[in-house]
C-alpha cells in the first residue's frame, strides 16, 4: 500500500512538471512577432569641440601723455565712439609754451652770431676752429627748439585708432606723469574671442578654420575664423590660447562679453551607431537592444553602452558589433529569445 502511494505521488509530480514546461515553451515559442530591423553601421563623424571665451577688440590701446602736467580738457566719455586722430585730452600748455619761447630766442641769438661769424670766415678773418664752434652751437640751439616744440605739441593727446573709449581713468584738474595710462580705446569693428583649448585637443584646430560663436547676452550666433593658435601652454591649466575673429558691423558685440564657441575637429572619427528607435531601457535604467539571429529567426536581448547622440542615431560604445541586425520597431512585444518575422 505504501509503495502504491509513493508511485501515485511521483506520477502526479511528473505530470505537473510537464504542464509547466509546456507553458514556458509556449511563452517562448509562441507566434512569431513582426519586426522591422536594421544593421549596426559605422559612420564618419566630425566632432564638435565646445569651448568658452571672452570678447575683446581687434586692437586695444592704452593711452597716456608723453609729458607731465595738469589735465585741462577731456573730450570724450566712456562708451563714446572716437575716430582715428580725434583729440581726447590736453594738458595746460603754459610752461611748455614759455620753454618754447625761450628756445626760440636762444636759437635766434645763435643764428645771428653764426651769420656774423660766417662773413668773417668767408673773408678768411676767422679760423676754422672758431667757426666750427658756432656751427655746433647753432645745431644745438635748433635741436633744443625742436624738442620744446615737440613737448608743447605733446600736451594734446590724439587717438591713434578708431573705436570705442572703454575706460577713462582721469578727470580735469588732475596732475599726470609721463606715460601713465589714462584712456583705453578699442577698435571693435571686428572683435576677437579669446578661448583656451585643452592640450589633448590643440592638434585638432588650425589657423583659418571656421567656428561658431554664440553670445547668449545678445541671443545670436556668429561665424568666426581662428586667427591665432598659441604655442605655449598656460602653466596652471595646461591649455592653449586660441583667438577667433568675428565681424561686428553694428558694434553690438562689446569687449568683456562671454561667448560659447564650437569648433569642428580637423580629424574624423569612425563611430558604431544604431537608430535611436532601437534602444530600450529596463526598470534599472540599463540600456539594451534586441539582436536578431537570422538563422534561428529569434531576437535576443543584448545589454549595451551608449555614447554620443548624432541626429537620429546614437553611438554604441560596447555590446554590439558592425553588421549585426537589431530591431527598430516591434520590440515592445519581444522577450529574450522570441521568434520573429522580419518585415520589409
Residue frames as qw, qx, qy, qz and C-alpha x, y, z in Angstrom:
[[0.000, 0.885, 0.465, 0.000, 0.00, 0.00, 0.00],
 [0.311, -0.792, 0.100, 0.516, 2.83, 2.39, 0.87],
 [0.408, -0.140, 0.596, 0.678, 4.65, 1.65, -2.41],
 [0.231, 0.617, 0.668, 0.346, 1.46, 2.37, -4.34],
 [0.115, -0.934, -0.258, 0.219, 1.06, 5.79, -2.65],
 [0.375, -0.591, 0.349, 0.623, 4.64, 6.77, -3.48],
 [0.387, 0.187, 0.704, 0.566, 4.11, 5.77, -7.08],
 [0.117, 0.814, 0.550, 0.143, 1.00, 7.97, -7.36],
 [0.242, -0.881, -0.023, 0.407, 2.86, 10.98, -5.90],
 [0.407, -0.339, 0.528, 0.663, 5.73, 10.63, -8.38],
 [0.313, 0.442, 0.712, 0.446, 3.32, 10.35, -11.28],
 [0.012, -0.917, -0.391, 0.081, 1.47, 13.50, -10.19],
 [0.334, -0.741, 0.198, 0.548, 4.77, 15.45, -9.90],
 [0.411, -0.056, 0.647, 0.640, 5.88, 14.38, -13.39],
 [0.211, 0.667, 0.652, 0.292, 2.56, 15.42, -14.94],
 [0.132, -0.939, -0.209, 0.239, 2.64, 18.83, -13.23],
 [0.403, -0.546, 0.384, 0.627, 6.25, 19.43, -14.31],
 [0.387, 0.224, 0.698, 0.560, 5.37, 18.59, -17.88],
 [0.100, 0.849, 0.510, 0.098, 2.48, 21.03, -17.89],
 [0.258, -0.871, 0.031, 0.417, 4.70, 23.81, -16.52],
 [0.437, -0.281, 0.554, 0.650, 7.38, 23.12, -19.15],
 [0.318, 0.506, 0.680, 0.425, 4.78, 23.23, -21.90],
 [0.031, -0.939, -0.322, 0.117, 3.54, 26.61, -20.61],
 [0.331, -0.729, 0.275, 0.532, 7.07, 28.07, -20.59],
 [0.427, -0.001, 0.680, 0.596, 7.83, 26.63, -24.01],
 [0.232, 0.727, 0.610, 0.212, 4.60, 28.13, -25.28],
 [0.144, -0.926, -0.099, 0.335, 5.59, 31.55, -23.92],
 [0.309, -0.571, 0.491, 0.581, 8.95, 31.42, -25.72],
 [0.198, -0.014, 0.816, 0.543, 7.86, 29.58, -28.82],
 [0.386, 0.610, 0.520, -0.457, 4.63, 31.46, -29.49],
 [0.579, 0.729, 0.331, 0.155, 3.61, 33.08, -32.77],
 [0.572, 0.084, 0.086, 0.811, 6.45, 34.99, -34.46],
 [0.060, -0.818, -0.262, 0.508, 6.42, 38.74, -33.73],
 [0.551, 0.697, 0.218, 0.404, 6.56, 41.01, -36.81],
 [0.438, -0.719, 0.036, 0.539, 9.54, 43.35, -36.51],
 [0.512, 0.839, -0.065, 0.172, 11.45, 45.88, -38.56],
 [0.789, -0.419, 0.121, 0.433, 15.22, 45.65, -38.40],
 [0.378, 0.894, -0.229, 0.075, 18.37, 47.42, -39.48],
 [0.851, 0.110, -0.275, 0.434, 22.10, 46.74, -39.40],
 [0.485, -0.778, 0.041, 0.397, 24.56, 48.16, -36.90],
 [0.639, 0.652, 0.093, 0.397, 26.64, 50.53, -39.04],
 [0.550, -0.399, -0.023, 0.733, 29.78, 52.61, -38.77],
 [0.279, 0.907, 0.251, 0.190, 29.68, 56.30, -39.72],
 [0.512, 0.206, -0.132, 0.824, 32.29, 59.04, -40.13],
 [0.302, -0.875, -0.378, 0.024, 31.84, 61.75, -37.55],
 [0.363, 0.452, -0.193, 0.792, 33.49, 65.14, -37.18],
 [0.457, -0.562, -0.586, 0.364, 33.35, 66.01, -33.52],
 [0.022, -0.856, -0.072, -0.512, 32.48, 69.47, -32.21],
 [0.539, -0.073, -0.494, 0.678, 34.85, 70.84, -29.58],
 [0.237, -0.878, -0.346, -0.229, 32.93, 73.05, -27.13],
 [0.494, 0.021, -0.290, 0.820, 34.83, 75.98, -25.62],
 [0.145, -0.917, -0.365, 0.066, 34.07, 79.22, -23.82],
 [0.534, 0.112, 0.003, 0.838, 35.78, 82.58, -24.05],
 [0.061, -0.797, -0.321, 0.508, 35.51, 86.33, -23.68],
 [0.489, 0.764, 0.280, 0.314, 35.35, 89.15, -26.20],
 [0.361, -0.621, 0.068, 0.693, 37.99, 91.80, -26.80],
 [0.421, 0.838, -0.033, -0.345, 38.53, 94.39, -29.52],
 [0.861, 0.438, -0.014, 0.258, 40.69, 93.70, -32.56],
 [0.514, 0.333, -0.262, 0.746, 43.13, 96.36, -31.43],
 [0.463, -0.836, -0.293, -0.005, 43.12, 97.86, -27.94],
 [0.480, 0.424, -0.251, 0.726, 45.43, 100.73, -26.98],
 [0.486, -0.733, -0.354, 0.318, 46.14, 102.33, -23.59],
 [0.379, 0.675, 0.075, 0.628, 46.96, 105.98, -24.00],
 [0.477, -0.741, -0.206, 0.425, 48.85, 108.47, -21.84],
 [0.205, 0.973, -0.104, -0.014, 50.73, 111.72, -22.32],
 [0.809, 0.278, -0.185, 0.483, 54.40, 111.86, -23.32],
 [0.192, 0.413, -0.331, 0.826, 54.87, 114.83, -21.00],
 [0.280, -0.438, -0.732, 0.441, 53.74, 115.54, -17.45],
 [0.053, -0.196, -0.045, -0.978, 51.30, 118.24, -16.46],
 [0.304, 0.273, 0.608, -0.681, 47.83, 119.28, -15.33],
 [0.166, 0.385, 0.827, 0.376, 44.87, 117.98, -17.34],
 [0.140, 0.301, 0.165, -0.929, 42.76, 120.91, -18.53],
 [0.622, 0.287, -0.175, -0.707, 40.44, 119.25, -21.07],
 [0.326, -0.005, 0.944, 0.057, 38.84, 115.84, -21.75],
 [0.347, 0.169, -0.401, -0.831, 36.78, 115.48, -24.92],
 [0.644, -0.062, -0.640, -0.414, 35.07, 112.07, -24.55],
 [0.616, -0.357, 0.492, -0.501, 33.33, 109.86, -22.03],
 [0.284, -0.151, 0.946, 0.032, 33.34, 106.08, -21.65],
 [0.508, 0.431, 0.738, -0.114, 31.31, 104.29, -24.31],
 [0.374, 0.809, -0.010, -0.453, 31.65, 107.04, -26.90],
 [0.831, 0.361, 0.269, 0.328, 32.84, 106.27, -30.43],
 [0.184, -0.814, 0.257, 0.488, 36.07, 108.03, -31.36],
 [0.758, 0.651, -0.026, 0.033, 37.70, 108.48, -34.75],
 [0.807, -0.033, 0.034, 0.589, 41.32, 107.95, -35.64],
 [0.364, 0.306, 0.025, 0.879, 43.20, 111.21, -34.97],
 [0.324, -0.785, -0.330, -0.413, 40.45, 112.66, -32.75],
 [0.066, 0.497, -0.496, 0.708, 41.53, 114.81, -29.78],
 [0.619, -0.400, -0.674, 0.048, 40.92, 113.00, -26.50],
 [0.521, -0.787, -0.223, 0.245, 42.50, 115.31, -23.93],
 [0.446, 0.669, -0.171, 0.569, 45.03, 118.08, -23.34],
 [0.601, -0.419, -0.358, 0.578, 47.33, 119.43, -20.63],
 [0.075, -0.966, -0.073, 0.238, 47.83, 123.01, -19.50],
 [0.781, 0.420, 0.061, 0.458, 50.42, 124.21, -22.09],
 [0.105, -0.991, 0.055, -0.054, 51.63, 127.33, -20.25],
 [0.570, -0.645, 0.437, 0.260, 55.00, 126.04, -19.01],
 [0.708, 0.114, 0.555, 0.423, 55.75, 124.29, -22.29],
 [0.369, 0.858, 0.264, 0.241, 54.81, 127.42, -24.23],
 [0.230, -0.943, 0.228, 0.075, 57.25, 129.51, -22.18],
 [0.675, -0.364, 0.547, 0.335, 60.00, 126.94, -22.66],
 [0.644, 0.482, 0.470, 0.364, 59.39, 127.05, -26.41],
 [0.146, 0.981, 0.058, 0.115, 59.66, 130.84, -26.46],
 [0.442, -0.775, 0.407, 0.195, 62.99, 130.72, -24.61],
 [0.716, -0.039, 0.589, 0.374, 64.27, 128.11, -27.05],
 [0.495, 0.752, 0.343, 0.267, 63.19, 130.27, -29.99],
 [0.077, -0.987, 0.143, 0.010, 65.00, 133.30, -28.56],
 [0.597, -0.538, 0.528, 0.275, 68.15, 131.27, -27.93],
 [0.705, 0.276, 0.549, 0.355, 68.07, 129.86, -31.46],
 [0.335, 0.904, 0.187, 0.188, 67.63, 133.33, -32.98],
 [0.293, -0.897, 0.305, 0.129, 70.56, 134.70, -30.96],
 [0.649, -0.294, 0.611, 0.344, 72.85, 131.90, -32.06],
 [0.621, 0.572, 0.464, 0.269, 71.66, 132.32, -35.66],
 [0.130, 0.990, -0.027, 0.044, 72.61, 136.00, -35.63],
 [0.445, -0.717, 0.498, 0.198, 76.05, 135.20, -34.20],
 [0.730, 0.074, 0.612, 0.296, 76.51, 132.48, -36.81],
 [0.506, 0.790, 0.292, 0.183, 75.62, 134.85, -39.66],
 [0.063, -0.971, 0.229, 0.041, 78.15, 137.46, -38.43],
 [0.528, -0.544, 0.616, 0.214, 80.98, 134.98, -37.98],
 [0.769, 0.329, 0.511, 0.197, 80.28, 133.32, -41.30],
 [0.380, 0.921, 0.004, 0.086, 81.07, 136.60, -43.11],
 [0.249, -0.821, 0.513, 0.044, 84.38, 136.77, -41.26],
 [0.734, -0.154, 0.647, 0.141, 85.07, 133.11, -42.11],
 [0.703, 0.606, 0.347, 0.139, 84.34, 133.67, -45.77],
 [0.271, 0.930, -0.186, 0.164, 86.85, 136.58, -45.80],
 [0.790, 0.157, -0.433, 0.404, 89.45, 134.39, -44.09],
 [0.076, -0.630, 0.337, -0.696, 89.29, 136.53, -40.93],
 [0.724, -0.389, 0.345, -0.453, 88.14, 133.65, -38.69],
 [0.027, -0.374, 0.926, 0.047, 89.83, 130.37, -38.00],
 [0.564, -0.080, -0.720, -0.396, 88.17, 127.08, -38.85],
 [0.345, -0.189, -0.832, 0.392, 88.05, 126.01, -35.21],
 [0.125, 0.223, 0.372, -0.892, 86.20, 129.15, -34.10],
 [0.506, 0.101, -0.347, -0.783, 83.70, 128.80, -36.98],
 [0.491, -0.090, -0.860, -0.105, 83.15, 125.14, -36.10],
 [0.103, -0.194, -0.720, 0.658, 82.26, 126.12, -32.53],
 [0.355, 0.244, 0.144, -0.891, 79.49, 128.49, -33.65],
 [0.528, 0.088, -0.646, -0.544, 78.23, 125.96, -36.17],
 [0.389, -0.161, -0.890, 0.173, 77.84, 123.32, -33.45],
 [0.052, 0.227, 0.515, -0.825, 76.22, 125.92, -31.18],
 [0.468, 0.156, -0.209, -0.844, 73.61, 126.68, -33.84],
 [0.534, -0.031, -0.802, -0.265, 72.85, 122.98, -34.31],
 [0.240, -0.202, -0.813, 0.490, 72.37, 122.59, -30.55],
 [0.224, 0.225, 0.261, -0.912, 70.06, 125.61, -30.36],
 [0.541, 0.096, -0.466, -0.693, 67.96, 124.29, -33.26],
 [0.461, -0.096, -0.882, 0.017, 67.71, 120.86, -31.57],
 [0.055, -0.238, -0.656, 0.714, 66.56, 122.48, -28.33],
 [0.375, 0.185, -0.068, -0.906, 63.99, 124.43, -30.32],
 [0.562, 0.007, -0.699, -0.442, 62.62, 121.21, -31.89],
 [0.322, -0.142, -0.873, 0.338, 62.47, 119.47, -28.50],
 [0.109, 0.277, 0.484, -0.823, 60.43, 122.24, -26.91],
 [0.478, 0.142, -0.345, -0.795, 58.16, 122.43, -29.96],
 [0.522, -0.068, -0.831, -0.179, 57.51, 118.70, -29.57],
 [0.166, -0.199, -0.769, 0.584, 56.87, 118.97, -25.82],
 [0.313, 0.226, 0.161, -0.908, 54.28, 121.69, -26.49],
 [0.562, 0.101, -0.562, -0.598, 52.66, 119.52, -29.17],
 [0.430, -0.061, -0.896, 0.096, 52.58, 116.54, -26.79],
 [0.188, 0.079, 0.560, -0.803, 50.29, 118.42, -24.41],
 [0.703, 0.196, -0.041, -0.682, 47.48, 117.27, -26.74],
 [0.362, -0.135, 0.922, -0.005, 46.56, 113.56, -26.85],
 [0.615, 0.299, -0.304, -0.663, 45.01, 112.09, -30.01],
 [0.851, -0.027, 0.488, -0.190, 43.58, 108.62, -30.59],
 [0.056, -0.459, 0.753, 0.468, 45.79, 106.53, -32.89],
 [0.001, -0.169, -0.947, -0.272, 42.86, 104.21, -33.77],
 [0.501, -0.217, -0.187, -0.817, 39.16, 104.50, -34.41],
 [0.417, -0.173, -0.886, 0.102, 36.95, 102.67, -31.95],
 [0.519, -0.723, -0.332, -0.312, 35.17, 102.99, -28.62],
 [0.011, 0.577, -0.549, 0.605, 36.50, 104.56, -25.43],
 [0.700, -0.259, -0.666, -0.002, 36.39, 101.65, -22.99],
 [0.594, -0.576, -0.379, 0.415, 37.93, 103.36, -19.96],
 [0.140, 0.797, -0.084, 0.581, 38.57, 106.92, -18.85],
 [0.744, -0.339, -0.419, 0.395, 40.95, 106.95, -15.90],
 [0.344, -0.058, -0.155, 0.924, 41.39, 110.67, -15.40],
 [0.000, 0.862, 0.502, -0.075, 39.48, 113.87, -14.64],
 [0.281, 0.765, 0.013, 0.579, 40.06, 117.51, -15.49],
 [0.345, -0.850, 0.219, -0.332, 42.37, 119.13, -12.93],
 [0.921, -0.325, 0.156, 0.145, 44.42, 116.03, -12.15],
 [0.011, 0.795, -0.576, -0.190, 48.22, 116.04, -12.39],
 [0.982, 0.151, 0.112, -0.022, 49.54, 113.21, -14.53],
 [0.430, -0.610, 0.551, 0.374, 53.00, 111.86, -15.20],
 [0.331, 0.516, -0.622, -0.487, 54.75, 110.67, -18.33],
 [0.360, 0.158, -0.887, -0.241, 53.27, 107.50, -19.84],
 [0.283, 0.099, 0.789, -0.537, 50.57, 106.89, -17.21],
 [0.043, -0.316, -0.826, -0.465, 47.60, 105.17, -18.97],
 [0.218, 0.201, 0.332, -0.896, 44.58, 107.49, -18.85],
 [0.688, 0.339, 0.001, -0.642, 42.37, 106.22, -21.69],
 [0.418, -0.069, 0.888, 0.180, 41.67, 102.80, -23.21],
 [0.565, 0.475, -0.141, -0.660, 40.41, 102.81, -26.81],
 [0.501, -0.045, 0.855, 0.126, 39.44, 99.63, -28.64],
 [0.379, 0.262, -0.516, -0.722, 38.67, 99.05, -32.31],
 [0.473, 0.096, 0.820, -0.307, 35.55, 96.81, -32.24],
 [0.603, 0.419, -0.275, -0.621, 34.53, 96.85, -35.91],
 [0.790, 0.091, -0.605, -0.048, 35.91, 93.34, -35.65],
 [0.552, -0.635, 0.404, -0.358, 36.23, 91.57, -32.32],
 [0.458, 0.324, -0.824, 0.076, 38.24, 88.61, -31.07],
 [0.852, -0.430, -0.042, -0.294, 37.10, 85.76, -28.87],
 [0.118, 0.565, -0.772, 0.266, 39.87, 84.63, -26.53],
 [0.921, -0.213, -0.005, -0.327, 39.39, 80.99, -25.60],
 [0.182, -0.564, 0.804, -0.056, 41.51, 78.19, -24.15],
 [0.886, 0.158, -0.313, -0.303, 41.60, 74.70, -25.63],
 [0.808, -0.465, 0.361, 0.002, 42.90, 71.62, -23.73],
 [0.088, -0.638, 0.690, 0.331, 46.30, 70.30, -24.77],
 [0.453, 0.047, 0.882, 0.122, 44.80, 66.99, -25.95],
 [0.479, 0.703, 0.521, -0.077, 42.61, 68.92, -28.43],
 [0.010, -0.799, 0.192, 0.570, 45.01, 71.58, -29.71],
 [0.248, -0.214, 0.776, 0.540, 46.14, 69.37, -32.61],
 [0.279, 0.508, 0.807, 0.111, 42.52, 69.34, -33.85],
 [0.170, 0.925, 0.249, -0.230, 42.39, 73.09, -34.64],
 [0.596, 0.064, 0.281, 0.749, 44.28, 75.24, -37.12],
 [0.013, 0.494, 0.000, -0.869, 44.53, 78.87, -38.25],
 [0.261, 0.130, -0.540, -0.790, 41.87, 79.74, -40.83],
 [0.162, -0.294, -0.941, -0.038, 39.38, 77.20, -39.52],
 [0.348, -0.463, -0.216, -0.786, 35.80, 78.41, -39.05],
 [0.183, -0.179, -0.826, 0.503, 33.99, 78.33, -35.71],
 [0.295, -0.683, -0.506, -0.436, 30.51, 79.07, -34.40],
 [0.202, 0.043, -0.483, 0.851, 30.35, 81.75, -31.73],
 [0.326, -0.678, -0.589, -0.295, 27.20, 82.15, -29.67],
 [0.093, 0.193, -0.383, 0.898, 26.78, 85.20, -27.45],
 [0.197, -0.493, -0.839, 0.115, 23.98, 84.47, -25.00],
 [0.067, -0.524, -0.337, 0.779, 23.52, 88.08, -23.90],
 [0.251, 0.349, -0.316, -0.845, 22.65, 89.01, -27.50],
 [0.726, 0.244, 0.588, -0.263, 20.88, 85.69, -28.24],
 [0.625, 0.712, -0.203, -0.246, 22.81, 85.48, -31.52],
 [0.837, -0.174, 0.413, 0.314, 25.24, 83.09, -33.18],
 [0.282, 0.862, -0.303, -0.292, 28.05, 84.35, -35.40],
 [0.944, 0.210, 0.034, 0.253, 30.52, 82.64, -37.70],
 [0.201, -0.905, 0.341, 0.153, 34.14, 83.37, -36.96],
 [0.811, 0.465, -0.304, 0.184, 37.60, 82.36, -38.08],
 [0.781, -0.526, 0.035, 0.336, 40.54, 81.18, -36.00],
 [0.377, 0.885, -0.178, 0.208, 43.35, 83.72, -36.42],
 [0.047, 0.660, -0.673, 0.332, 45.76, 82.58, -33.70],
 [0.929, -0.251, -0.267, -0.050, 46.68, 79.28, -32.05],
 [0.316, -0.842, 0.419, -0.129, 49.06, 79.53, -29.11],
 [0.737, 0.362, -0.554, 0.138, 52.29, 77.55, -28.96],
 [0.185, 0.250, -0.727, 0.613, 52.86, 77.81, -25.22],
 [0.493, -0.507, -0.695, -0.128, 50.51, 76.19, -22.71],
 [0.359, -0.732, 0.140, -0.563, 49.19, 78.07, -19.70],
 [0.240, 0.332, -0.833, 0.372, 51.23, 76.68, -16.77],
 [0.403, -0.087, 0.608, -0.678, 48.20, 76.42, -14.47],
 [0.766, 0.261, 0.279, -0.517, 45.60, 74.89, -16.80],
 [0.430, -0.171, 0.797, 0.389, 47.83, 73.20, -19.42],
 [0.504, 0.677, 0.536, -0.013, 45.61, 74.70, -22.10],
 [0.413, 0.011, 0.356, 0.838, 46.41, 76.78, -25.18],
 [0.203, 0.614, 0.216, -0.731, 45.04, 80.19, -26.15],
 [0.335, 0.335, 0.671, 0.570, 43.19, 80.45, -29.44],
 [0.131, 0.458, 0.143, -0.867, 41.72, 83.65, -30.90],
 [0.311, 0.481, 0.773, 0.272, 38.66, 83.73, -33.13],
 [0.001, 0.205, -0.085, -0.975, 37.80, 86.84, -35.15],
 [0.199, 0.601, 0.771, 0.068, 34.20, 87.81, -35.95],
 [0.095, 0.410, 0.269, 0.866, 32.66, 90.78, -37.73],
 [0.151, -0.568, -0.612, 0.530, 30.84, 93.40, -35.64],
 [0.215, 0.423, 0.391, 0.789, 29.30, 95.82, -38.17],
 [0.305, -0.765, -0.334, -0.459, 26.71, 97.31, -35.80],
 [0.157, 0.453, -0.560, 0.676, 29.10, 97.46, -32.83],
 [0.737, -0.459, -0.095, -0.488, 26.63, 95.46, -30.72],
 [0.903, -0.146, -0.311, 0.260, 29.29, 93.00, -29.55],
 [0.148, -0.913, 0.239, -0.295, 31.19, 94.58, -26.69],
 [0.429, 0.402, -0.716, 0.376, 34.52, 93.70, -25.06],
 [0.225, -0.244, 0.706, -0.626, 34.07, 91.62, -21.94],
 [0.816, 0.027, -0.011, -0.577, 31.04, 89.69, -23.16],
 [0.512, -0.247, 0.822, -0.032, 31.06, 85.90, -22.65],
 [0.627, 0.398, -0.419, -0.523, 30.94, 83.66, -25.72],
 [0.796, -0.094, 0.592, -0.083, 30.28, 79.96, -26.26],
 [0.279, 0.618, -0.591, -0.437, 32.40, 78.51, -29.06],
 [0.896, 0.082, 0.432, -0.063, 32.03, 75.36, -31.15],
 [0.154, 0.675, -0.619, -0.370, 34.99, 74.32, -33.27],
 [0.962, 0.197, -0.039, -0.187, 34.83, 71.32, -35.59],
 [0.667, -0.462, 0.522, 0.263, 37.68, 68.87, -35.11],
 [0.346, 0.660, -0.509, -0.432, 40.02, 68.53, -38.09],
 [0.057, 0.224, -0.968, -0.094, 40.08, 64.73, -37.72],
 [0.729, -0.114, -0.311, -0.599, 37.22, 62.32, -38.49],
 [0.335, -0.248, 0.844, -0.338, 36.20, 59.53, -36.15],
 [0.489, -0.065, -0.767, -0.411, 34.55, 56.21, -37.02],
 [0.398, -0.147, 0.582, -0.694, 31.61, 55.55, -34.70],
 [0.133, -0.202, -0.958, -0.152, 29.45, 52.44, -34.39],
 [0.331, 0.052, 0.214, -0.918, 25.81, 53.56, -34.41],
 [0.024, 0.402, 0.906, 0.135, 22.21, 52.36, -34.43],
 [0.210, -0.561, -0.316, -0.736, 18.96, 54.32, -34.80],
 [0.202, -0.267, 0.526, -0.782, 17.69, 55.76, -31.54],
 [0.775, -0.105, -0.115, -0.613, 14.49, 53.72, -32.04],
 [0.761, 0.111, -0.638, 0.043, 16.45, 50.52, -31.37],
 [0.205, 0.256, -0.671, 0.665, 17.32, 51.49, -27.80],
 [0.630, -0.575, -0.402, -0.333, 15.22, 50.35, -24.83],
 [0.016, 0.457, -0.616, 0.641, 15.65, 50.70, -21.07],
 [0.551, -0.348, -0.759, 0.011, 14.61, 48.36, -18.27],
 [0.474, -0.824, -0.279, -0.137, 13.42, 49.24, -14.77],
 [0.686, -0.523, 0.019, 0.506, 17.06, 49.59, -13.63],
 [0.224, 0.922, -0.116, -0.294, 17.68, 52.06, -16.47],
 [0.516, -0.302, 0.680, 0.425, 20.01, 49.59, -18.19],
 [0.490, 0.572, -0.267, -0.601, 20.14, 50.20, -21.95],
 [0.523, -0.057, 0.836, 0.158, 19.57, 47.23, -24.23],
 [0.509, 0.407, -0.347, -0.674, 18.54, 46.29, -27.76],
 [0.861, 0.093, 0.476, -0.153, 17.18, 43.17, -29.43],
 [0.054, 0.538, -0.714, -0.445, 19.61, 41.45, -31.80],
 [0.879, 0.250, 0.081, -0.399, 18.11, 39.11, -34.41],
 [0.389, -0.301, 0.836, 0.245, 19.67, 35.72, -35.15],
 [0.572, 0.390, -0.280, -0.666, 18.62, 35.26, -38.79],
 [0.319, 0.173, -0.922, -0.138, 19.40, 31.50, -38.74],
 [0.081, -0.268, -0.895, 0.346, 17.06, 30.86, -35.82],
 [0.179, -0.548, -0.416, -0.703, 14.70, 33.77, -36.60],
 [0.545, -0.668, -0.468, 0.192, 14.77, 34.75, -32.96],
 [0.086, 0.808, -0.140, 0.566, 15.52, 38.01, -31.15],
 [0.727, -0.311, -0.438, 0.427, 17.82, 38.08, -28.16],
 [0.232, -0.970, -0.053, -0.052, 18.22, 40.85, -25.65],
 [0.726, 0.189, -0.172, 0.639, 21.69, 42.47, -25.53],
 [0.346, -0.859, -0.156, 0.343, 22.84, 44.97, -22.91],
 [0.581, 0.532, 0.106, 0.607, 24.73, 47.88, -24.48],
 [0.354, -0.587, -0.160, 0.711, 26.59, 51.06, -23.55],
 [0.364, 0.839, 0.360, 0.184, 25.75, 54.35, -25.26],
 [0.483, -0.149, 0.050, 0.861, 27.84, 57.30, -26.42],
 [0.048, 0.265, -0.066, -0.961, 27.09, 60.44, -28.41],
 [0.465, 0.619, 0.594, -0.218, 23.71, 61.30, -29.90],
 [0.142, -0.262, 0.494, 0.817, 24.13, 62.17, -33.59],
 [0.436, 0.009, -0.382, -0.815, 20.87, 63.33, -35.17],
 [0.849, -0.146, -0.034, -0.507, 18.59, 60.23, -35.20],
 [0.847, 0.134, -0.489, 0.161, 21.42, 57.82, -34.41],
 [0.532, -0.782, 0.275, -0.170, 23.29, 57.02, -31.22],
 [0.346, 0.589, -0.721, 0.115, 26.82, 55.78, -30.70],
 [0.947, -0.287, -0.100, -0.099, 27.31, 52.26, -29.33],
 [0.010, -0.783, 0.599, -0.169, 30.46, 52.01, -27.23],
 [0.051, -0.252, 0.961, -0.100, 30.03, 48.34, -26.26],
 [0.570, 0.178, 0.657, -0.460, 27.62, 45.42, -26.66],
 [0.754, 0.580, 0.262, -0.161, 27.22, 45.36, -30.45],
 [0.452, -0.301, 0.552, 0.633, 29.44, 44.82, -33.47],
 [0.296, 0.435, -0.319, -0.788, 29.16, 46.13, -37.00],
 [0.432, 0.101, -0.711, -0.546, 26.59, 44.48, -39.32],
 [0.020, 0.235, 0.916, -0.325, 24.64, 42.81, -36.51],
 [0.235, -0.441, -0.553, -0.667, 20.89, 43.10, -37.05],
 [0.018, -0.180, -0.637, 0.749, 18.87, 44.98, -34.44],
 [0.004, 0.654, 0.743, 0.142, 15.15, 45.53, -34.08],
 [0.090, 0.027, -0.061, 0.994, 13.93, 49.10, -34.53],
 [0.544, -0.108, -0.049, -0.831, 10.16, 48.52, -34.49],
 [0.831, -0.145, -0.425, -0.329, 8.03, 45.91, -32.75],
 [0.437, 0.244, -0.740, 0.449, 10.46, 45.24, -29.90],
 [0.407, -0.323, 0.371, -0.770, 7.87, 46.19, -27.26],
 [0.903, -0.065, -0.036, -0.422, 6.27, 42.76, -27.79],
 [0.719, 0.356, -0.577, 0.150, 9.55, 40.85, -27.51],
 [0.694, -0.655, 0.295, -0.051, 11.17, 38.90, -24.71],
 [0.118, -0.630, 0.742, 0.197, 14.60, 37.31, -24.76],
 [0.254, -0.089, 0.944, 0.189, 14.54, 34.54, -27.42],
 [0.569, 0.502, 0.398, -0.515, 11.20, 35.47, -29.02],
 [0.526, 0.251, 0.662, 0.472, 10.60, 34.16, -32.54],
 [0.140, 0.650, 0.010, -0.747, 10.35, 36.98, -35.07],
 [0.598, 0.509, 0.528, 0.323, 9.33, 37.54, -38.64],
 [0.269, -0.380, 0.146, 0.873, 11.20, 40.34, -40.40],
 [0.404, 0.791, 0.451, -0.080, 9.08, 42.79, -42.31],
 [0.523, 0.261, 0.249, 0.772, 10.41, 44.86, -45.15]]
